[in-house]
Amino acid sequence: MELILLSAYCPDIKRQDLLRNLVRYLSSQNKDILLVSHSQVPQDIVDQCKFYFYDEENKFLPNDELKLWFVIEHNHGIIRSRDPYQTSTSLIPVYRLFLYGLGIAKHLGYKYVHYLEYDNEITDIDFINNNTKILKEGYGNISYRYINELNQELIEGTYAAYNLDHYSFEDLQFNEDEIIAKYRRNYPFVELMTRTEYLDPKNPYKKQQEDLQQEGLISNLNYSGDGDGSYVCPVIYEDGTFFIYHHRQPNLGIDGEEKIEIIIDNFYVRVGTAKGLCRFIPTGKLIDEVKHFKVLKDSKVLFEYDLTQPSEKERLFENNKFIRK
């Protein structure tokens, strides 16, 4: 038995329409669909799915050490910071839906499961049919892979196919502590974790990422880069000079000017940065002169540090590094 497992988080009309189009197409091809979601889904979409599972928990991890690094190179040097990201990773909600979905599918008696994220478009149903044929040859899973800039083999995370005969119910149990431990072993790439922990041990069939579109899948239709295309972080030079760096990518994020507010001890600065610009905002301070600082973007706190606490000063330098070229 074959099943399409659709994973979704669609809190707005744009994303709901992407999911609706995908469900409509799969339903027209007489595919059984299990939709798993962290957001409420319009009834017309649910009605086209054979099964629907809603999980209201959408927990993000606050751990600094699990955040991704924002990295950018300037004439001055290389900035590396974790502070542009308020939460670390969507690891927990993603894997809750992934493992719950596969577990439900196995309980329902399905053998061949195609995991798809909501923002994909299938242009040829043989993409699904041909991968099912490969699974029937005895392979445990199918994934599309690429080599990143660190020479690591990663997978395209928006699609994979699974032969559930190769996976026990124990394999598919969700345990938050175990998921975090697995991520730490593969940090900072969820795609590496999925490959090493869930695919490679189960007789994988490997394809190339560049083959996806040719075979009939257009992925990441809702992709807009990391975050909203706007990044703010502290920069501390070797001599202790303290800046706030603000970067807005020209082709991403919201239009208009962003309001950045910086509060350093009793000193307040407000600046605006238009899309496509970046700037080093001087604070007029050395970092050793600062007791407390907070940075807000559009009235929302991004990060703050109480430097009267030695542990906070250590955290600041752990999260922010400037490498002179």
Buried (B, 14 or more C-beta within 10 A) or exposed (E): EBBBBBBBBBEEEEBBEBBBBBBEBBBEEEBBBBBBBBBEBEEEBBEBBEBBBEBEEBEBBEEBEBBBEBEBEBEBBEBBBBBBBBEBBBBBBBBBBBBBBBBBBBEEEBBBBBBBBBBBBBEEBEBBEEBBEBBEEEBBBBBBBEEEEEEBBBBBBBBBBBBBEBBEEEBBEBEEEEBBEBBEEBBBBBBBBBBBBBBBEBEBBBBEBEEBEEBBBEBEBBEEEEBBBBBBBBBBBEEEBBBBBBBBBEEBBEEEBBBBBBBBEEEEBEBEBEBEBBBBBEBEBEBEEBEBBBBBBEEEEBBEBBBEEEEEBEBBEEBBBBEEE
